[in-house]
């Protein structure tokens, strides 16, 4: 499973992140998109392996207030949906 996720993230593009965000009513600024792309590429394995201790509030200043709330809600929703795998 980890190999599949690693392979997916390695091939992930900014455009894919932007499309996913827009599909979830999150409209990222160019700076927010750049930060999100770099953050996911660098930290996905840490987040997945230790999600319960992941503190997204540390990154609040990288997003508009509206986007921060929407992203936090998405993280919570997906954490609940896939909690048996995290």
The first five atom37 places (N, CA, C, CB, O) and aatype in JSON, in Angstrom:
{
  "aatype": [20, 20, 20, 20, 20, 20, 20, 20, 20, 20, 20, 20, 20, 20, 20, 20, 20, 20, 20, 20, 20, 20, 20, 20, 20, 20, 20, 20, 20, 20, 20, 20, 20, 20, 20, 20, 20, 20, 20, 20, 20, 20, 20, 20, 20, 20, 20, 20, 20, 20, 20, 20, 20, 20, 20, 20, 20, 20, 20, 20, 20, 20, 20, 20, 20, 20, 20, 20, 20, 20, 20, 20, 20, 20, 20, 20, 20, 20, 20, 20, 20, 20, 20, 20, 20, 20],
  "atom_mask": [
    [1, 1, 1, 1, 1],
    [1, 1, 1, 1, 1],
    [1, 1, 1, 1, 1],
    [1, 1, 1, 1, 1],
    [1, 1, 1, 1, 1],
    [1, 1, 1, 1, 1],
    [1, 1, 1, 1, 1],
    [1, 1, 1, 1, 1],
    [1, 1, 1, 1, 1],
    [1, 1, 1, 1, 1],
    [1, 1, 1, 1, 1],
    [1, 1, 1, 1, 1],
    [1, 1, 1, 1, 1],
    [1, 1, 1, 1, 1],
    [1, 1, 1, 1, 1],
    [1, 1, 1, 1, 1],
    [1, 1, 1, 1, 1],
    [1, 1, 1, 1, 1],
    [1, 1, 1, 1, 1],
    [1, 1, 1, 1, 1],
    [1, 1, 1, 1, 1],
    [1, 1, 1, 1, 1],
    [1, 1, 1, 1, 1],
    [1, 1, 1, 1, 1],
    [1, 1, 1, 1, 1],
    [1, 1, 1, 1, 1],
    [1, 1, 1, 1, 1],
    [1, 1, 1, 1, 1],
    [1, 1, 1, 1, 1],
    [1, 1, 1, 1, 1],
    [1, 1, 1, 1, 1],
    [1, 1, 1, 1, 1],
    [1, 1, 1, 1, 1],
    [1, 1, 1, 1, 1],
    [1, 1, 1, 1, 1],
    [1, 1, 1, 1, 1],
    [1, 1, 1, 1, 1],
    [1, 1, 1, 1, 1],
    [1, 1, 1, 1, 1],
    [1, 1, 1, 1, 1],
    [1, 1, 1, 1, 1],
    [1, 1, 1, 1, 1],
    [1, 1, 1, 1, 1],
    [1, 1, 1, 1, 1],
    [1, 1, 1, 1, 1],
    [1, 1, 1, 1, 1],
    [1, 1, 1, 1, 1],
    [1, 1, 1, 1, 1],
    [1, 1, 1, 1, 1],
    [1, 1, 1, 1, 1],
    [1, 1, 1, 1, 1],
    [1, 1, 1, 1, 1],
    [1, 1, 1, 1, 1],
    [1, 1, 1, 1, 1],
    [1, 1, 1, 1, 1],
    [1, 1, 1, 1, 1],
    [1, 1, 1, 1, 1],
    [1, 1, 1, 1, 1],
    [1, 1, 1, 1, 1],
    [1, 1, 1, 1, 1],
    [1, 1, 1, 1, 1],
    [1, 1, 1, 1, 1],
    [1, 1, 1, 1, 1],
    [1, 1, 1, 1, 1],
    [1, 1, 1, 1, 1],
    [1, 1, 1, 1, 1],
    [1, 1, 1, 1, 1],
    [1, 1, 1, 1, 1],
    [1, 1, 1, 1, 1],
    [1, 1, 1, 1, 1],
    [1, 1, 1, 1, 1],
    [1, 1, 1, 1, 1],
    [1, 1, 1, 1, 1],
    [1, 1, 1, 1, 1],
    [1, 1, 1, 1, 1],
    [1, 1, 1, 1, 1],
    [1, 1, 1, 1, 1],
    [1, 1, 1, 1, 1],
    [1, 1, 1, 1, 1],
    [1, 1, 1, 1, 1],
    [1, 1, 1, 1, 1],
    [1, 1, 1, 1, 1],
    [1, 1, 1, 1, 1],
    [1, 1, 1, 1, 1],
    [1, 1, 1, 1, 1],
    [1, 1, 1, 1, 1]
  ],
  "atom_positions": [
    [[0.83, -1.2, 0.0], [0.0, 0.0, 0.0], [0.87, 1.26, 0.0], [-0.94, 0.0, 1.21], [0.59, 2.2, -0.74]],
    [[1.91, 1.27, 0.82], [2.78, 2.45, 0.89], [3.45, 2.72, -0.45], [3.83, 2.27, 1.97], [3.66, 3.88, -0.81]],
    [[3.8, 1.66, -1.17], [4.42, 1.85, -2.48], [3.46, 2.55, -3.44], [4.86, 0.49, -3.05], [3.87, 3.43, -4.2]],
    [[2.2, 2.17, -3.41], [1.21, 2.8, -4.29], [1.05, 4.28, -3.97], [-0.15, 2.09, -4.16], [0.99, 5.11, -4.88]],
    [[0.99, 4.61, -2.69], [0.84, 6.01, -2.29], [2.09, 6.79, -2.67], [0.59, 6.12, -0.77], [1.99, 7.9, -3.2]],
    [[3.26, 6.22, -2.4], [4.52, 6.89, -2.75], [4.59, 7.16, -4.25], [5.73, 6.04, -2.31], [4.97, 8.25, -4.67]],
    [[4.22, 6.18, -5.04], [4.24, 6.32, -6.49], [3.26, 7.4, -6.94], [3.91, 4.98, -7.17], [3.58, 8.21, -7.82]],
    [[2.07, 7.42, -6.34], [1.07, 8.43, -6.69], [1.58, 9.83, -6.36], [-0.25, 8.15, -5.93], [1.48, 10.74, -7.18]],
    [[2.11, 10.01, -5.16], [2.6, 11.33, -4.74], [3.78, 11.76, -5.59], [2.99, 11.32, -3.25], [3.9, 12.94, -5.94]],
    [[4.66, 10.84, -5.94], [5.8, 11.19, -6.79], [5.36, 11.73, -8.14], [6.7, 9.98, -6.98], [6.05, 12.55, -8.74]],
    [[4.23, 11.26, -8.62], [3.72, 11.71, -9.92], [2.68, 12.82, -9.82], [3.12, 10.54, -10.66], [2.18, 13.29, -10.84]],
    [[2.37, 13.24, -8.62], [1.37, 14.28, -8.4], [1.84, 15.62, -8.94], [1.06, 14.39, -6.9], [3.01, 15.99, -8.79]],
    [[0.92, 16.34, -9.58], [1.26, 17.66, -10.13], [0.47, 18.75, -9.41], [0.97, 17.71, -11.66], [-0.51, 18.48, -8.73]],
    [[0.94, 19.97, -9.58], [0.21, 21.11, -9.02], [-1.19, 21.19, -9.62], [0.97, 22.42, -9.28], [-2.16, 21.53, -8.93]],
    [[-1.29, 20.88, -10.89], [-2.58, 20.94, -11.55], [-3.57, 19.95, -10.92], [-2.42, 20.64, -13.05], [-4.75, 20.27, -10.77]],
    [[-3.1, 18.77, -10.57], [-3.98, 17.78, -9.93], [-4.45, 18.27, -8.56], [-3.25, 16.44, -9.79], [-5.6, 18.07, -8.19]],
    [[-3.55, 18.89, -7.82], [-3.92, 19.45, -6.52], [-4.95, 20.56, -6.71], [-2.68, 19.99, -5.77], [-5.94, 20.63, -5.98]],
    [[-4.72, 21.41, -7.69], [-5.65, 22.51, -7.95], [-7.03, 21.99, -8.35], [-5.09, 23.43, -9.04], [-8.05, 22.52, -7.9]],
    [[-7.07, 20.98, -9.2], [-8.34, 20.39, -9.62], [-9.06, 19.79, -8.42], [-8.12, 19.32, -10.7], [-10.26, 20.01, -8.24]],
    [[-8.36, 19.03, -7.6], [-8.96, 18.43, -6.41], [-9.5, 19.52, -5.48], [-7.94, 17.55, -5.66], [-10.61, 19.41, -4.96]],
    [[-8.73, 20.56, -5.28], [-9.15, 21.65, -4.41], [-10.44, 22.28, -4.94], [-8.04, 22.73, -4.29], [-11.41, 22.47, -4.2]],
    [[-10.46, 22.61, -6.22], [-11.64, 23.24, -6.82], [-12.86, 22.34, -6.75], [-11.35, 23.61, -8.26], [-13.98, 22.82, -6.55]],
    [[-12.66, 21.03, -6.93], [-13.78, 20.09, -6.83], [-14.37, 20.08, -5.42], [-13.32, 18.67, -7.21], [-15.52, 19.69, -5.21]],
    [[-13.57, 20.52, -4.45], [-14.01, 20.57, -3.07], [-14.25, 22.0, -2.59], [-12.98, 19.89, -2.17], [-14.24, 22.28, -1.39]],
    [[-14.46, 22.89, -3.56], [-14.8, 24.28, -3.27], [-13.7, 25.03, -2.52], [-16.07, 24.33, -2.48], [-13.98, 25.93, -1.72]],
    [[-12.45, 24.66, -2.78], [-11.3, 25.36, -2.22], [-10.57, 25.98, -3.4], [-10.35, 24.38, -1.38], [-10.08, 25.28, -4.28]],
    [[-10.5, 27.3, -3.4], [-9.87, 28.02, -4.5], [-8.56, 28.61, -4.0], [-10.81, 29.12, -5.08], [-8.53, 29.67, -3.37]],
    [[-7.46, 27.9, -4.29], [-6.15, 28.26, -3.77], [-5.53, 29.39, -4.58], [-5.22, 27.04, -3.78], [-5.63, 29.42, -5.81]],
    [[-4.89, 30.31, -3.87], [-4.09, 31.33, -4.54], [-2.84, 30.65, -5.08], [-3.73, 32.53, -3.57], [-2.54, 29.52, -4.68]],
    [[-2.1, 31.3, -5.98], [-0.85, 30.69, -6.46], [0.12, 30.35, -5.32], [-0.16, 31.65, -7.44], [0.76, 29.3, -5.36]],
    [[0.22, 31.21, -4.31], [1.11, 30.92, -3.19], [0.62, 29.74, -2.36], [1.26, 32.15, -2.3], [1.41, 28.91, -1.91]],
    [[-0.69, 29.67, -2.15], [-1.27, 28.55, -1.41], [-1.06, 27.24, -2.16], [-2.77, 28.79, -1.15], [-0.75, 26.21, -1.56]],
    [[-1.24, 27.28, -3.46], [-1.03, 26.09, -4.29], [0.43, 25.64, -4.23], [-1.45, 26.36, -5.74], [0.7, 24.45, -4.06]],
    [[1.36, 26.57, -4.36], [2.79, 26.23, -4.27], [3.11, 25.6, -2.92], [3.65, 27.47, -4.5], [3.8, 24.58, -2.85]],
    [[2.62, 26.22, -1.85], [2.89, 25.69, -0.52], [2.31, 24.29, -0.36], [2.32, 26.63, 0.55], [2.98, 23.39, 0.14]],
    [[1.07, 24.1, -0.79], [0.39, 22.81, -0.66], [1.12, 21.73, -1.43], [-1.06, 22.91, -1.14], [1.32, 20.62, -0.93]],
    [[1.52, 22.05, -2.65], [2.25, 21.09, -3.48], [3.54, 20.65, -2.8], [2.55, 21.69, -4.87], [3.81, 19.46, -2.67]],
    [[4.34, 21.61, -2.38], [5.62, 21.29, -1.74], [5.41, 20.55, -0.42], [6.43, 22.57, -1.49], [6.15, 19.63, -0.09]],
    [[4.4, 20.97, 0.32], [4.11, 20.34, 1.61], [3.72, 18.88, 1.44], [3.01, 21.11, 2.34], [4.22, 18.02, 2.15]],
    [[2.82, 18.62, 0.52], [2.37, 17.24, 0.29], [3.53, 16.37, -0.18], [1.23, 17.2, -0.75], [3.71, 15.26, 0.32]],
    [[4.3, 16.87, -1.12], [5.44, 16.1, -1.64], [6.43, 15.75, -0.52], [6.16, 16.9, -2.74], [6.96, 14.64, -0.48]],
    [[6.67, 16.69, 0.36], [7.68, 16.5, 1.4], [7.15, 15.72, 2.62], [8.2, 17.86, 1.85], [7.91, 14.97, 3.23]],
    [[5.89, 15.9, 2.97], [5.39, 15.41, 4.26], [4.31, 14.34, 4.23], [4.88, 16.54, 5.01], [3.83, 13.94, 5.28]],
    [[3.93, 13.88, 3.06], [2.8, 12.94, 3.01], [3.01, 11.7, 3.88], [2.55, 12.5, 1.57], [2.08, 11.26, 4.55]],
    [[4.2, 11.14, 3.89], [4.42, 9.9, 4.64], [4.36, 10.12, 6.14], [5.77, 9.29, 4.26], [3.89, 9.26, 6.88]],
    [[4.84, 11.27, 6.59], [4.78, 11.59, 8.02], [3.32, 11.76, 8.45], [5.59, 12.88, 8.33], [2.92, 11.28, 9.51]],
    [[2.55, 12.45, 7.64], [1.14, 12.68, 7.96], [0.38, 11.35, 8.0], [0.5, 13.64, 6.91], [-0.38, 11.1, 8.94]],
    [[0.59, 10.51, 7.01], [-0.13, 9.24, 6.96], [0.26, 8.31, 8.1], [0.12, 8.55, 5.64], [-0.58, 7.59, 8.64]],
    [[1.52, 8.31, 8.47], [1.98, 7.39, 9.51], [1.65, 7.88, 10.92], [3.46, 7.17, 9.39], [1.66, 7.1, 11.87]],
    [[1.37, 9.17, 11.04], [1.14, 9.73, 12.38], [0.01, 10.75, 12.35], [2.44, 10.38, 12.92], [0.12, 11.83, 12.94]],
    [[-1.08, 10.42, 11.66], [-2.13, 11.41, 11.43], [-2.76, 11.93, 12.72], [-3.19, 10.81, 10.57], [-3.07, 13.11, 12.81]],
    [[-2.95, 11.08, 13.69], [-3.62, 11.49, 14.92], [-2.85, 12.59, 15.65], [-3.82, 10.3, 15.85], [-3.44, 13.36, 16.42]],
    [[-1.56, 12.67, 15.43], [-0.74, 13.7, 16.06], [-0.41, 14.86, 15.12], [0.54, 13.1, 16.57], [0.32, 15.78, 15.5]],
    [[-0.94, 14.81, 13.91], [-0.68, 15.87, 12.93], [-1.45, 17.13, 13.31], [-1.05, 15.4, 11.51], [-2.67, 17.09, 13.48]],
    [[-0.73, 18.24, 13.43], [-1.34, 19.51, 13.85], [-1.32, 20.48, 12.67], [-0.58, 20.11, 15.07], [-0.33, 21.17, 12.43]],
    [[-2.43, 20.52, 11.94], [-2.53, 21.38, 10.77], [-2.53, 22.86, 11.14], [-3.78, 21.05, 9.98], [-2.23, 23.7, 10.3]],
    [[-2.87, 23.18, 12.37], [-2.95, 24.59, 12.79], [-1.6, 25.3, 12.66], [-3.45, 24.68, 14.23], [-1.56, 26.53, 12.57]],
    [[-0.52, 24.55, 12.66], [0.81, 25.16, 12.48], [0.96, 25.82, 11.11], [1.91, 24.11, 12.66], [1.84, 26.65, 10.91]],
    [[0.11, 25.44, 10.18], [0.21, 25.92, 8.8], [-0.89, 26.92, 8.45], [0.16, 24.75, 7.84], [-1.09, 27.26, 7.28]],
    [[-1.6, 27.38, 9.47], [-2.73, 28.29, 9.28], [-2.34, 29.56, 8.53], [-3.32, 28.65, 10.64], [-3.12, 30.08, 7.74]],
    [[-1.16, 30.07, 8.78], [-0.72, 31.32, 8.18], [-0.38, 31.2, 6.69], [0.48, 31.85, 8.91], [-0.15, 32.21, 6.02]],
    [[-0.35, 30.0, 6.19], [-0.05, 29.8, 4.77], [-1.31, 29.86, 3.9], [0.64, 28.46, 4.57], [-1.22, 29.82, 2.67]],
    [[-2.47, 29.97, 4.54], [-3.74, 29.96, 3.83], [-4.63, 31.12, 4.27], [-4.47, 28.63, 4.05], [-4.5, 31.63, 5.38]],
    [[-5.52, 31.51, 3.38], [-6.55, 32.46, 3.79], [-7.4, 31.78, 4.86], [-7.43, 32.94, 2.57], [-7.42, 30.55, 4.95]],
    [[-8.09, 32.56, 5.66], [-8.91, 31.99, 6.72], [-9.96, 31.04, 6.13], [-9.59, 33.11, 7.53], [-10.2, 29.95, 6.66]],
    [[-10.59, 31.46, 5.05], [-11.62, 30.65, 4.41], [-11.05, 29.31, 3.92], [-12.24, 31.41, 3.23], [-11.65, 28.26, 4.16]],
    [[-9.9, 29.35, 3.24], [-9.31, 28.12, 2.74], [-8.8, 27.23, 3.87], [-8.17, 28.43, 1.78], [-8.91, 26.01, 3.8]],
    [[-8.25, 27.84, 4.91], [-7.78, 27.05, 6.05], [-8.94, 26.23, 6.64], [-7.16, 27.97, 7.14], [-8.78, 25.04, 6.9]],
    [[-10.07, 26.86, 6.84], [-11.23, 26.17, 7.42], [-11.7, 25.04, 6.5], [-12.39, 27.17, 7.68], [-11.99, 23.94, 6.95]],
    [[-11.77, 25.33, 5.2], [-12.22, 24.31, 4.25], [-11.25, 23.13, 4.19], [-12.37, 24.92, 2.86], [-11.68, 21.98, 4.13]],
    [[-9.96, 23.42, 4.2], [-8.96, 22.35, 4.16], [-8.98, 21.54, 5.45], [-7.54, 22.93, 3.92], [-8.88, 20.31, 5.41]],
    [[-9.13, 22.21, 6.57], [-9.22, 21.5, 7.85], [-10.43, 20.56, 7.85], [-9.32, 22.5, 9.03], [-10.34, 19.43, 8.32]],
    [[-11.54, 21.03, 7.33], [-12.74, 20.19, 7.24], [-12.52, 18.99, 6.31], [-13.93, 21.02, 6.73], [-12.96, 17.88, 6.62]],
    [[-11.84, 19.21, 5.2], [-11.52, 18.11, 4.29], [-10.61, 17.08, 4.97], [-10.85, 18.64, 3.02], [-10.84, 15.88, 4.85]],
    [[-9.6, 17.56, 5.67], [-8.7, 16.65, 6.38], [-9.46, 15.81, 7.38], [-7.59, 17.43, 7.1], [-9.25, 14.6, 7.48]],
    [[-10.35, 16.43, 8.12], [-11.15, 15.7, 9.1], [-12.07, 14.68, 8.43], [-11.97, 16.67, 9.94], [-12.22, 13.55, 8.9]],
    [[-12.69, 15.09, 7.34], [-13.61, 14.21, 6.63], [-12.87, 12.96, 6.11], [-14.28, 14.95, 5.46], [-13.33, 11.84, 6.29]],
    [[-11.72, 13.19, 5.46], [-10.97, 12.06, 4.91], [-10.34, 11.22, 6.02], [-9.89, 12.56, 3.96], [-10.18, 10.01, 5.85]],
    [[-9.97, 11.83, 7.12], [-9.43, 11.06, 8.24], [-10.48, 10.11, 8.79], [-8.92, 12.0, 9.35], [-10.18, 8.96, 9.12]],
    [[-11.72, 10.59, 8.89], [-12.81, 9.72, 9.36], [-13.11, 8.63, 8.34], [-14.08, 10.56, 9.62], [-13.3, 7.46, 8.69]],
    [[-13.14, 9.02, 7.09], [-13.49, 8.08, 6.03], [-12.46, 6.95, 5.9], [-13.6, 8.82, 4.7], [-12.82, 5.8, 5.66]],
    [[-11.18, 7.3, 6.08], [-10.11, 6.32, 5.9], [-9.37, 5.98, 7.19], [-9.13, 6.83, 4.88], [-8.24, 5.51, 7.15]],
    [[-9.99, 6.22, 8.33], [-9.33, 6.02, 9.62], [-8.84, 4.59, 9.81], [-10.27, 6.38, 10.74], [-7.82, 4.37, 10.47]],
    [[-9.53, 3.63, 9.24], [-9.1, 2.24, 9.4], [-7.8, 1.95, 8.67], [-10.17, 1.29, 8.91], [-7.13, 0.96, 8.95]],
    [[-7.42, 2.83, 7.72], [-6.2, 2.64, 6.96], [-5.05, 3.51, 7.46], [-6.45, 2.92, 5.51], [-3.9, 3.31, 7.07]],
    [[-5.36, 4.49, 8.33], [-4.34, 5.42, 8.82], [-3.68, 4.9, 10.08], [-4.94, 6.79, 9.07], [-2.8, 5.55, 10.63]]
  ]
}
